[in-house]
């Protein structure tokens, strides 16, 4: 993990936020290559979910064809949203403070944390530690709207993007021609005031989510749950995560969130974990009608096997819903019902981190003198690689830079992220590209001027093939479609 973190800083994937001021715990910046990588992760997700989704195809094992649409909702929403969603009351972690060193720990992380005064011990085990009893801590970031002081002006930075889809359910139904079953997807920032952010970007206070709420008939919800659970697992496999490092784990009943009647996590064997351990990459939850009903009727709580509106001492809803009709009327069957929801909720940062970890690879390759040298290579899927092609003139004369620049410009015009490099020996230039995951290097040499051909080098196999320069754009496009 240390090597991956070092590479991320050295090559401009990920930096600590506000680093020149000592950094800010739980916040990260993506550098030039990291921003491209993360954008490719987001695009791969959005293309799969929305842009390239064919709504006329009937998925195997699930009941019907379906539409998928995207939205972008605001980061700050009406405070009542978080009261009805349950976040206001339930989005809490138990924390303990140390009165001696003034540090704060998640109660369930104390045994895996270091005492800041005596790092060889856990908090509470050093003689000077003065830990408080565990106390509740709401993870939502508070802010104030306008000039209003006090509770009236209090608002929250969204802790998930999901609520944007629920509160816009009626808007989407009324403004488009979608019919149940359909999905609303969104990519955007979320904020959680994590007590102990850690493990690089894995647990951050500001992060990006890629969430989709799929609205379906209650009787078909189990089949859709199964469909999305499997489809989301395969998305990671198709983008290069190996089956040995990925698992789909069903939650036990006591692990389920307050709204969920079934959840499975896609989990990855991050290198900061012990052997055999996995960390959450994405959750796929069967949320029933919890969210739409809560936003209609008021915050729900479980009463036996039922969800009922929570009441205060006077018998009024503890948190009032919108009172708006969030049912769906099926004009074929003449049935009116509240759709059930299946939610695949992924993290763009955790995904990016998993792709980086999976890609990191070391081997030995001969240098120009034939001596074996350590090589660091990022085996990123071509769709995710920040730079797809590096164009390299063998030497800086004899018309090679001009020929290479022509190819570079053709690639750029075709919308292919490319890089031109004429500095240093060719072996060093290859290694610079291997280290950032560039799948293809194109070398222009003495023969290019004679017969118009160039060498195309494959990052993973190191195979080199000669081909006409005029075919490069087509060939690269083929590789990127794989
Ligand atoms: N709407 C449901 C929901 O938000 P979640 O499991 O709390 O579910 C979904 O979050 C995904 O968001 C997680 O699987 C993870 O990838 C990402 N995520 C959650 N908290 C995070 C954090 N503190 N830092 C980075 N990513 C986080």
Boltz pocket constraint, residues with backbone or C-beta under 6 A from the ligand:
constraints:
  - pocket:
      binder: B
      contacts: [[A, 159], [A, 160], [A, 161], [A, 162], [A, 192], [A, 194], [A, 201], [A, 202], [A, 203], [A, 204], [A, 205], [A, 206], [A, 207], [A, 208], [A, 209], [A, 211], [A, 280], [A, 281], [A, 282], [A, 283], [A, 343], [A, 345], [A, 346], [A, 347], [A, 348], [A, 349], [A, 350], [A, 351]]
      max_distance: 6.0
